[in-house]
Amino acid sequence: MDLFRRMVRWRVGLGWYVVALGLPLAPTLAATSLNVLLGAEGPTSAELPGGPASSRPSRSSFSFPVRVGAWEEPGWRGYAPPRLQTRRSALVASLTLGALVAAWHLPLMVEGQVHFSDSC
């Protein structure tokens, strides 16, 4: 329960969350605007938010991270470090966790390389 409380506790003002979530939009909008100003075609209606229904993500694409990957980061970053640091220094705990995370993701990286090399 403590892990969940730490996940939903706001540590900064609402304005900073708006900045953090909105900041990635700035370079995207700037690059798109610059491309259009330099003569490129603008985005199609299917590429814009609120475009045709066929281009919108399905409900399952939103639920997938919640069902599968949303608990990975709280586990790696919220649950494991305090437990690792009970008997180890912060440096050793971080290096240990880094090795575990790398080993956990290695099969996905190897699979990605196999698929990439097959398509070339």
N, CA, C and O atoms as a GROMACS GRO file, in nm:
protein
  480
    1MET      N    1   0.082  -0.119   0.000
    1MET     CA    2   0.000   0.000   0.000
    1MET      C    3   0.086   0.126   0.000
    1MET      O    4   0.049   0.228  -0.058
    2ASP      N    5   0.202   0.118   0.065
    2ASP     CA    6   0.292   0.232   0.069
    2ASP      C    7   0.341   0.267  -0.072
    2ASP      O    8   0.353   0.384  -0.106
    3LEU      N    9   0.370   0.165  -0.152
    3LEU     CA   10   0.415   0.189  -0.290
    3LEU      C   11   0.308   0.265  -0.368
    3LEU      O   12   0.340   0.360  -0.439
    4PHE      N   13   0.183   0.225  -0.356
    4PHE     CA   14   0.075   0.295  -0.426
    4PHE      C   15   0.062   0.439  -0.378
    4PHE      O   16   0.043   0.530  -0.458
    5ARG      N   17   0.072   0.460  -0.248
    5ARG     CA   18   0.064   0.597  -0.195
    5ARG      C   19   0.176   0.684  -0.251
    5ARG      O   20   0.153   0.801  -0.284
    6ARG      N   21   0.295   0.628  -0.263
    6ARG     CA   22   0.406   0.705  -0.318
    6ARG      C   23   0.386   0.734  -0.466
    6ARG      O   24   0.434   0.836  -0.516
    7MET      N   25   0.315   0.646  -0.538
    7MET     CA   26   0.291   0.667  -0.680
    7MET      C   27   0.194   0.781  -0.706
    7MET      O   28   0.207   0.851  -0.807
    8VAL      N   29   0.098   0.801  -0.620
    8VAL     CA   30  -0.004   0.901  -0.646
    8VAL      C   31   0.018   1.030  -0.568
    8VAL      O   32  -0.061   1.124  -0.580
    9ARG      N   33   0.122   1.038  -0.490
    9ARG     CA   34   0.152   1.160  -0.414
    9ARG      C   35   0.211   1.265  -0.508
    9ARG      O   36   0.310   1.239  -0.577
   10TRP      N   37   0.151   1.382  -0.511
   10TRP     CA   38   0.200   1.492  -0.594
   10TRP      C   39   0.314   1.559  -0.522
   10TRP      O   40   0.300   1.602  -0.407
   11ARG      N   41   0.426   1.568  -0.588
   11ARG     CA   42   0.544   1.625  -0.523
   11ARG      C   43   0.572   1.768  -0.568
   11ARG      O   44   0.649   1.839  -0.504
   12VAL      N   45   0.511   1.808  -0.678
   12VAL     CA   46   0.530   1.944  -0.729
   12VAL      C   47   0.393   2.000  -0.765
   12VAL      O   48   0.293   1.928  -0.763
   13GLY      N   49   0.390   2.127  -0.797
   13GLY     CA   50   0.264   2.190  -0.833
   13GLY      C   51   0.210   2.139  -0.966
   13GLY      O   52   0.285   2.085  -1.048
   14LEU      N   53   0.082   2.157  -0.987
   14LEU     CA   54   0.014   2.112  -1.108
   14LEU      C   55   0.079   2.171  -1.233
   14LEU      O   56   0.087   2.104  -1.336
   15GLY      N   57   0.125   2.294  -1.225
   15GLY     CA   58   0.188   2.359  -1.339
   15GLY      C   59   0.308   2.281  -1.393
   15GLY      O   60   0.329   2.276  -1.514
   16TRP      N   61   0.385   2.220  -1.305
   16TRP     CA   62   0.501   2.142  -1.348
   16TRP      C   63   0.459   2.015  -1.421
   16TRP      O   64   0.529   1.970  -1.513
   17TYR      N   65   0.348   1.956  -1.382
   17TYR     CA   66   0.298   1.840  -1.454
   17TYR      C   67   0.253   1.880  -1.593
   17TYR      O   68   0.275   1.805  -1.689
   18VAL      N   69   0.191   1.996  -1.606
   18VAL     CA   70   0.150   2.047  -1.737
   18VAL      C   71   0.273   2.069  -1.823
   18VAL      O   72   0.274   2.033  -1.941
   19VAL      N   73   0.379   2.128  -1.765
   19VAL     CA   74   0.503   2.150  -1.838
   19VAL      C   75   0.564   2.017  -1.881
   19VAL      O   76   0.604   2.001  -1.997
   20ALA      N   77   0.571   1.922  -1.790
   20ALA     CA   78   0.633   1.792  -1.820
   20ALA      C   79   0.558   1.717  -1.930
   20ALA      O   80   0.619   1.654  -2.016
   21LEU      N   81   0.426   1.723  -1.926
   21LEU     CA   82   0.348   1.652  -2.027
   21LEU      C   83   0.339   1.730  -2.158
   21LEU      O   84   0.328   1.670  -2.265
   22GLY      N   85   0.343   1.862  -2.150
   22GLY     CA   86   0.330   1.945  -2.270
   22GLY      C   87   0.460   1.976  -2.340
   22GLY      O   88   0.461   2.006  -2.459
   23LEU      N   89   0.571   1.969  -2.267
   23LEU     CA   90   0.700   2.004  -2.324
   23LEU      C   91   0.738   1.923  -2.449
   23LEU      O   92   0.793   1.981  -2.543
   24PRO      N   93   0.712   1.794  -2.454
   24PRO     CA   94   0.746   1.719  -2.576
   24PRO      C   95   0.669   1.768  -2.699
   24PRO      O   96   0.713   1.743  -2.811
   25LEU      N   97   0.558   1.835  -2.680
   25LEU     CA   98   0.483   1.885  -2.794
   25LEU      C   99   0.554   2.000  -2.864
   25LEU      O  100   0.540   2.017  -2.986
   26ALA      N  101   0.629   2.080  -2.790
   26ALA     CA  102   0.694   2.198  -2.848
   26ALA      C  103   0.786   2.164  -2.964
   26ALA      O  104   0.770   2.222  -3.071
   27PRO      N  105   0.883   2.072  -2.950
   27PRO     CA  106   0.969   2.042  -3.065
   27PRO      C  107   0.892   1.978  -3.181
   27PRO      O  108   0.926   2.000  -3.297
   28THR      N  109   0.790   1.900  -3.149
   28THR     CA  110   0.710   1.839  -3.256
   28THR      C  111   0.638   1.945  -3.336
   28THR      O  112   0.639   1.943  -3.459
   29LEU      N  113   0.574   2.038  -3.266
   29LEU     CA  114   0.504   2.146  -3.336
   29LEU      C  115   0.601   2.236  -3.411
   29LEU      O  116   0.572   2.279  -3.522
   30ALA      N  117   0.718   2.264  -3.352
   30ALA     CA  118   0.818   2.348  -3.418
   30ALA      C  119   0.870   2.280  -3.544
   30ALA      O  120   0.882   2.345  -3.648
   31ALA      N  121   0.901   2.151  -3.537
   31ALA     CA  122   0.953   2.079  -3.653
   31ALA      C  123   0.848   2.069  -3.763
   31ALA      O  124   0.880   2.086  -3.881
   32THR      N  125   0.724   2.043  -3.726
   32THR     CA  126   0.616   2.034  -3.826
   32THR      C  127   0.596   2.170  -3.892
   32THR      O  128   0.581   2.177  -4.014
   33SER      N  129   0.594   2.275  -3.813
   33SER     CA  130   0.576   2.409  -3.869
   33SER      C  131   0.690   2.446  -3.962
   33SER      O  132   0.668   2.501  -4.070
   34LEU      N  133   0.812   2.416  -3.921
   34LEU     CA  134   0.927   2.447  -4.005
   34LEU      C  135   0.923   2.368  -4.136
   34LEU      O  136   0.953   2.423  -4.242
   35ASN      N  137   0.885   2.242  -4.129
   35ASN     CA  138   0.873   2.161  -4.251
   35ASN      C  139   0.771   2.220  -4.347
   35ASN      O  140   0.796   2.229  -4.467
   36VAL      N  141   0.657   2.261  -4.294
   36VAL     CA  142   0.553   2.320  -4.378
   36VAL      C  143   0.601   2.453  -4.436
   36VAL      O  144   0.577   2.481  -4.554
   37LEU      N  145   0.668   2.535  -4.355
   37LEU     CA  146   0.719   2.663  -4.404
   37LEU      C  147   0.824   2.645  -4.514
   37LEU      O  148   0.838   2.729  -4.602
   38LEU      N  149   0.897   2.534  -4.507
   38LEU     CA  150   1.001   2.507  -4.607
   38LEU      C  151   0.947   2.433  -4.728
   38LEU      O  152   1.023   2.396  -4.818
   39GLY      N  153   0.815   2.411  -4.732
   39GLY     CA  154   0.754   2.355  -4.852
   39GLY      C  155   0.704   2.213  -4.843
   39GLY      O  156   0.650   2.161  -4.940
   40ALA      N  157   0.720   2.148  -4.730
   40ALA     CA  158   0.670   2.012  -4.717
   40ALA      C  159   0.518   2.015  -4.704
   40ALA      O  160   0.459   2.116  -4.667
   41GLU      N  161   0.456   1.903  -4.735
   41GLU     CA  162   0.311   1.894  -4.717
   41GLU      C  163   0.280   1.891  -4.568
   41GLU      O  164   0.355   1.835  -4.488
   42GLY      N  165   0.168   1.951  -4.533
   42GLY     CA  166   0.124   1.948  -4.394
   42GLY      C  167   0.072   1.810  -4.357
   42GLY      O  168   0.048   1.727  -4.444
   43PRO      N  169   0.054   1.787  -4.230
   43PRO     CA  170   0.000   1.657  -4.187
   43PRO      C  171  -0.141   1.637  -4.243
   43PRO      O  172  -0.218   1.732  -4.256
   44THR      N  173  -0.173   1.514  -4.274
   44THR     CA  174  -0.306   1.482  -4.322
   44THR      C  175  -0.403   1.478  -4.205
   44THR      O  176  -0.361   1.475  -4.089
   45SER      N  177  -0.531   1.478  -4.235
   45SER     CA  178  -0.630   1.474  -4.127
   45SER      C  179  -0.619   1.346  -4.046
   45SER      O  180  -0.653   1.344  -3.927
   46ALA      N  181  -0.572   1.238  -4.107
   46ALA     CA  182  -0.555   1.112  -4.035
   46ALA      C  183  -0.440   1.121  -3.935
   46ALA      O  184  -0.437   1.048  -3.837
   47GLU      N  185  -0.344   1.211  -3.961
   47GLU     CA  186  -0.229   1.224  -3.872
   47GLU      C  187  -0.254   1.322  -3.759
   47GLU      O  188  -0.176   1.328  -3.664
   48LEU      N  189  -0.360   1.399  -3.767
   48LEU     CA  190  -0.391   1.496  -3.663
   48LEU      C  191  -0.476   1.433  -3.553
   48LEU      O  192  -0.553   1.341  -3.579
   49PRO      N  193  -0.462   1.482  -3.431
   49PRO     CA  194  -0.550   1.432  -3.325
   49PRO      C  195  -0.696   1.459  -3.362
   49PRO      O  196  -0.730   1.567  -3.411
   50GLY      N  197  -0.779   1.363  -3.338
   50GLY     CA  198  -0.921   1.378  -3.370
   50GLY      C  199  -0.950   1.351  -3.516
   50GLY      O  200  -1.056   1.388  -3.567
   51GLY      N  201  -0.854   1.286  -3.586
   51GLY     CA  202  -0.873   1.253  -3.726
   51GLY      C  203  -0.979   1.146  -3.744
   51GLY      O  204  -1.054   1.117  -3.650
   52PRO      N  205  -0.986   1.088  -3.863
   52PRO     CA  206  -1.087   0.984  -3.889
   52PRO      C  207  -1.079   0.870  -3.787
   52PRO      O  208  -0.972   0.839  -3.735
   53ALA      N  209  -1.192   0.810  -3.761
   53ALA     CA  210  -1.198   0.703  -3.660
   53ALA      C  211  -1.104   0.588  -3.693
   53ALA      O  212  -1.053   0.523  -3.602
   54SER      N  213  -1.081   0.562  -3.822
   54SER     CA  214  -0.995   0.450  -3.858
   54SER      C  215  -0.851   0.475  -3.816
   54SER      O  216  -0.774   0.379  -3.801
   55SER      N  217  -0.812   0.600  -3.798
   55SER     CA  218  -0.674   0.629  -3.760
   55SER      C  219  -0.657   0.639  -3.609
   55SER      O  220  -0.545   0.649  -3.559
   56ARG      N  221  -0.766   0.638  -3.535
   56ARG     CA  222  -0.756   0.650  -3.391
   56ARG      C  223  -0.713   0.518  -3.329
   56ARG      O  224  -0.751   0.411  -3.377
   57PRO      N  225  -0.635   0.525  -3.222
   57PRO     CA  226  -0.596   0.401  -3.156
   57PRO      C  227  -0.718   0.332  -3.095
   57PRO      O  228  -0.814   0.398  -3.054
   58SER      N  229  -0.713   0.203  -3.091
   58SER     CA  230  -0.824   0.128  -3.033
   58SER      C  231  -0.817   0.135  -2.880
   58SER      O  232  -0.716   0.175  -2.823
   59ARG      N  233  -0.926   0.095  -2.817
   59ARG     CA  234  -0.926   0.092  -2.671
   59ARG      C  235  -0.820  -0.002  -2.617
   59ARG      O  236  -0.762   0.024  -2.512
   60SER      N  237  -0.794  -0.110  -2.688
   60SER     CA  238  -0.696  -0.206  -2.638
   60SER      C  239  -0.556  -0.147  -2.639
   60SER      O  240  -0.472  -0.187  -2.558
   61SER      N  241  -0.527  -0.052  -2.730
   61SER     CA  242  -0.394   0.007  -2.731
   61SER      C  243  -0.372   0.094  -2.608
   61SER      O  244  -0.258   0.116  -2.568
   62PHE      N  245  -0.479   0.145  -2.548
   62PHE     CA  246  -0.465   0.221  -2.425
   62PHE      C  247  -0.459   0.130  -2.304
   62PHE      O  248  -0.393   0.162  -2.205
   63SER      N  249  -0.527   0.017  -2.310
   63SER     CA  250  -0.529  -0.071  -2.194
   63SER      C  251  -0.404  -0.160  -2.187
   63SER      O  252  -0.372  -0.211  -2.080
   64PHE      N  253  -0.335  -0.179  -2.298
   64PHE     CA  254  -0.217  -0.267  -2.298
   64PHE      C  255  -0.112  -0.222  -2.197
   64PHE      O  256  -0.065  -0.304  -2.118
   65PRO      N  257  -0.071  -0.093  -2.196
   65PRO     CA  258   0.029  -0.054  -2.096
   65PRO      C  259  -0.019  -0.074  -1.953
   65PRO      O  260   0.061  -0.105  -1.865
   66VAL      N  261  -0.148  -0.055  -1.930
   66VAL     CA  262  -0.200  -0.072  -1.795
   66VAL      C  263  -0.197  -0.219  -1.756
   66VAL      O  264  -0.161  -0.253  -1.643
   67ARG      N  265  -0.234  -0.305  -1.850
   67ARG     CA  266  -0.238  -0.449  -1.820
   67ARG      C  267  -0.098  -0.508  -1.813
   67ARG      O  268  -0.076  -0.600  -1.734
   68VAL      N  269  -0.005  -0.459  -1.893
   68VAL     CA  270   0.123  -0.526  -1.905
   68VAL      C  271   0.238  -0.446  -1.846
   68VAL      O  272   0.302  -0.490  -1.750
   69GLY      N  273   0.266  -0.329  -1.902
   69GLY     CA  274   0.389  -0.259  -1.868
   69GLY      C  275   0.381  -0.153  -1.762
   69GLY      O  276   0.485  -0.105  -1.716
   70ALA      N  277   0.263  -0.115  -1.721
   70ALA     CA  278   0.252  -0.003  -1.628
   70ALA      C  279   0.310  -0.035  -1.491
   70ALA      O  280   0.344   0.056  -1.416
   71TRP      N  281   0.320  -0.162  -1.457
   71TRP     CA  282   0.370  -0.198  -1.325
   71TRP      C  283   0.519  -0.227  -1.325
   71TRP      O  284   0.577  -0.254  -1.220
   72GLU      N  285   0.580  -0.222  -1.443
   72GLU     CA  286   0.724  -0.250  -1.450
   72GLU      C  287   0.805  -0.140  -1.382
   72GLU      O  288   0.890  -0.169  -1.297
   73GLU      N  289   0.780  -0.015  -1.417
   73GLU     CA  290   0.856   0.094  -1.357
   73GLU      C  291   0.834   0.107  -1.207
   73GLU      O  292   0.930   0.124  -1.133
   74PRO      N  293   0.710   0.100  -1.158
   74PRO     CA  294   0.696   0.105  -1.012
   74PRO      C  295   0.771  -0.008  -0.943
   74PRO      O  296   0.822   0.008  -0.832
   75GLY      N  297   0.777  -0.123  -1.008
   75GLY     CA  298   0.852  -0.234  -0.950
   75GLY      C  299   1.001  -0.209  -0.948
   75GLY      O  300   1.067  -0.225  -0.845
   76TRP      N  301   1.055  -0.168  -1.064
   76TRP     CA  302   1.199  -0.145  -1.074
   76TRP      C  303   1.243  -0.023  -0.994
   76TRP      O  304   1.349  -0.024  -0.932
   77ARG      N  305   1.162   0.081  -0.995
   77ARG     CA  306   1.206   0.208  -0.934
   77ARG      C  307   1.146   0.235  -0.797
   77ARG      O  308   1.204   0.308  -0.717
   78GLY      N  309   1.030   0.177  -0.768
   78GLY     CA  310   0.965   0.207  -0.641
   78GLY      C  311   0.975   0.096  -0.539
   78GLY      O  312   0.988   0.123  -0.419
   79TYR      N  313   0.969  -0.028  -0.585
   79TYR     CA  314   0.967  -0.142  -0.492
   79TYR      C  315   1.108  -0.194  -0.464
   79TYR      O  316   1.145  -0.216  -0.348
   80ALA      N  317   1.187  -0.214  -0.569
   80ALA     CA  318   1.317  -0.279  -0.554
   80ALA      C  319   1.422  -0.194  -0.481
   80ALA      O  320   1.489  -0.246  -0.392
   81PRO      N  321   1.441  -0.066  -0.515
   81PRO     CA  322   1.552   0.008  -0.452
   81PRO      C  323   1.548   0.014  -0.299
   81PRO      O  324   1.651  -0.007  -0.236
   82PRO      N  325   1.433   0.043  -0.238
   82PRO     CA  326   1.436   0.046  -0.090
   82PRO      C  327   1.477  -0.089  -0.031
   82PRO      O  328   1.546  -0.092   0.071
   83ARG      N  329   1.435  -0.198  -0.092
   83ARG     CA  330   1.470  -0.329  -0.040
   83ARG      C  331   1.617  -0.363  -0.064
   83ARG      O  332   1.682  -0.422   0.022
   84LEU      N  333   1.668  -0.324  -0.182
   84LEU     CA  334   1.810  -0.348  -0.210
   84LEU      C  335   1.899  -0.263  -0.119
   84LEU      O  336   2.008  -0.306  -0.083
   85GLN      N  337   1.853  -0.144  -0.083
   85GLN     CA  338   1.935  -0.054  -0.004
   85GLN      C  339   1.933  -0.086   0.145
   85GLN      O  340   2.002  -0.020   0.223
   86THR      N  341   1.855  -0.185   0.186
   86THR     CA  342   1.858  -0.222   0.328
   86THR      C  343   1.991  -0.286   0.365
   86THR      O  344   2.034  -0.276   0.480
   87ARG      N  345   2.056  -0.352   0.269
   87ARG     CA  346   2.183  -0.420   0.298
   87ARG      C  347   2.298  -0.372   0.211
   87ARG      O  348   2.410  -0.420   0.225
   88ARG      N  349   2.270  -0.278   0.121
   88ARG     CA  350   2.374  -0.233   0.028
   88ARG      C  351   2.374  -0.081   0.023
   88ARG      O  352   2.277  -0.015   0.061
   89SER      N  353   2.485  -0.027  -0.025
   89SER     CA  354   2.490   0.118  -0.045
   89SER      C  355   2.402   0.153  -0.165
   89SER      O  356   2.363   0.066  -0.242
   90ALA      N  357   2.371   0.282  -0.179
   90ALA     CA  358   2.289   0.327  -0.292
   90ALA      C  359   2.357   0.294  -0.424
   90ALA      O  360   2.291   0.255  -0.520
   91LEU      N  361   2.489   0.308  -0.430
   91LEU     CA  362   2.562   0.279  -0.554
   91LEU      C  363   2.553   0.131  -0.589
   91LEU      O  364   2.520   0.096  -0.703
   92VAL      N  365   2.580   0.044  -0.495
   92VAL     CA  366   2.576  -0.100  -0.521
   92VAL      C  367   2.433  -0.143  -0.554
   92VAL      O  368   2.413  -0.225  -0.644
   93ALA      N  369   2.335  -0.089  -0.484
   93ALA     CA  370   2.194  -0.122  -0.512
   93ALA      C  371   2.157  -0.076  -0.653
   93ALA      O  372   2.087  -0.149  -0.724
   94SER      N  373   2.201   0.042  -0.693
   94SER     CA  374   2.170   0.092  -0.828
   94SER      C  375   2.238   0.010  -0.936
   94SER      O  376   2.176  -0.020  -1.038
   95LEU      N  377   2.362  -0.027  -0.914
   95LEU     CA  378   2.433  -0.110  -1.012
   95LEU      C  379   2.369  -0.249  -1.023
   95LEU      O  380   2.356  -0.304  -1.132
   96THR      N  381   2.330  -0.304  -0.910
   96THR     CA  382   2.263  -0.434  -0.909
   96THR      C  383   2.131  -0.426  -0.984
   96THR      O  384   2.100  -0.511  -1.067
   97LEU      N  385   2.053  -0.323  -0.954
   97LEU     CA  386   1.924  -0.306  -1.020
   97LEU      C  387   1.943  -0.281  -1.170
   97LEU      O  388   1.867  -0.333  -1.251
   98GLY      N  389   2.044  -0.203  -1.207
   98GLY     CA  390   2.073  -0.180  -1.348
   98GLY      C  391   2.104  -0.309  -1.421
   98GLY      O  392   2.058  -0.330  -1.533
   99ALA      N  393   2.183  -0.396  -1.359
   99ALA     CA  394   2.215  -0.526  -1.420
   99ALA      C  395   2.090  -0.612  -1.433
   99ALA      O  396   2.072  -0.680  -1.534
  100LEU      N  397   2.004  -0.611  -1.331
  100LEU     CA  398   1.880  -0.689  -1.337
  100LEU      C  399   1.787  -0.638  -1.448
  100LEU      O  400   1.730  -0.717  -1.522
  101VAL      N  401   1.773  -0.506  -1.458
  101VAL     CA  402   1.686  -0.448  -1.561
  101VAL      C  403   1.741  -0.481  -1.700
  101VAL      O  404   1.665  -0.515  -1.790
  102ALA      N  405   1.873  -0.470  -1.717
  102ALA     CA  406   1.934  -0.502  -1.846
  102ALA      C  407   1.911  -0.649  -1.882
  102ALA      O  408   1.876  -0.681  -1.995
  103ALA      N  409   1.931  -0.738  -1.784
  103ALA     CA  410   1.910  -0.881  -1.810
  103ALA      C  411   1.763  -0.909  -1.842
  103ALA      O  412   1.733  -0.992  -1.927
  104TRP      N  413   1.673  -0.841  -1.774
  104TRP     CA  414   1.529  -0.858  -1.796
  104TRP      C  415   1.490  -0.819  -1.939
  104TRP      O  416   1.409  -0.886  -2.002
  105HIS      N  417   1.550  -0.711  -1.990
  105HIS     CA  418   1.515  -0.661  -2.122
  105HIS      C  419   1.600  -0.721  -2.235
  105HIS      O  420   1.570  -0.699  -2.352
  106LEU      N  421   1.704  -0.796  -2.202
  106LEU     CA  422   1.792  -0.852  -2.304
  106LEU      C  423   1.718  -0.938  -2.407
  106LEU      O  424   1.745  -0.924  -2.526
  107PRO      N  425   1.627  -1.026  -2.366
  107PRO     CA  426   1.556  -1.105  -2.468
  107PRO      C  427   1.480  -1.018  -2.568
  107PRO      O  428   1.476  -1.049  -2.687
  108LEU      N  429   1.421  -0.910  -2.522
  108LEU     CA  430   1.349  -0.821  -2.613
  108LEU      C  431   1.445  -0.752  -2.710
  108LEU      O  432   1.414  -0.734  -2.827
  109MET      N  433   1.562  -0.714  -2.660
  109MET     CA  434   1.661  -0.650  -2.746
  109MET      C  435   1.714  -0.748  -2.849
  109MET      O  436   1.731  -0.713  -2.966
  110VAL      N  437   1.741  -0.871  -2.806
  110VAL     CA  438   1.790  -0.973  -2.900
  110VAL      C  439   1.682  -1.003  -3.004
  110VAL      O  440   1.712  -1.014  -3.122
  111GLU      N  441   1.557  -1.017  -2.960
  111GLU     CA  442   1.447  -1.043  -3.053
  111GLU      C  443   1.433  -0.928  -3.152
  111GLU      O  444   1.410  -0.951  -3.271
  112GLY      N  445   1.446  -0.805  -3.105
  112GLY     CA  446   1.439  -0.690  -3.193
  112GLY      C  447   1.549  -0.692  -3.297
  112GLY      O  448   1.525  -0.655  -3.412
  113GLN      N  449   1.669  -0.734  -3.259
  113GLN     CA  450   1.780  -0.741  -3.354
  113GLN      C  451   1.755  -0.851  -3.457
  113GLN      O  452   1.786  -0.833  -3.575
  114VAL      N  453   1.700  -0.961  -3.415
  114VAL     CA  454   1.672  -1.070  -3.508
  114VAL      C  455   1.571  -1.025  -3.611
  114VAL      O  456   1.589  -1.048  -3.730
  115HIS      N  457   1.463  -0.960  -3.566
  115HIS     CA  458   1.363  -0.913  -3.660
  115HIS      C  459   1.419  -0.806  -3.753
  115HIS      O  460   1.385  -0.803  -3.872
  116PHE      N  461   1.504  -0.719  -3.699
  116PHE     CA  462   1.562  -0.614  -3.780
  116PHE      C  463   1.652  -0.674  -3.888
  116PHE      O  464   1.646  -0.634  -4.004
  117SER      N  465   1.736  -0.770  -3.850
  117SER     CA  466   1.828  -0.828  -3.949
  117SER      C  467   1.754  -0.913  -4.051
  117SER      O  468   1.800  -0.924  -4.165
  118ASP      N  469   1.640  -0.973  -4.013
  118ASP     CA  470   1.563  -1.052  -4.108
  118ASP      C  471   1.500  -0.964  -4.216
  118ASP      O  472   1.479  -1.009  -4.328
  119SER      N  473   1.470  -0.839  -4.181
  119SER     CA  474   1.401  -0.753  -4.277
  119SER      C  475   1.497  -0.685  -4.373
  119SER      O  476   1.452  -0.625  -4.471
  120CYS      N  477   1.627  -0.691  -4.348
  120CYS     CA  478   1.723  -0.624  -4.435
  120CYS      C  479   1.757  -0.706  -4.557
  120CYS      O  480   1.837  -0.663  -4.640
   0.00000   0.00000   0.00000
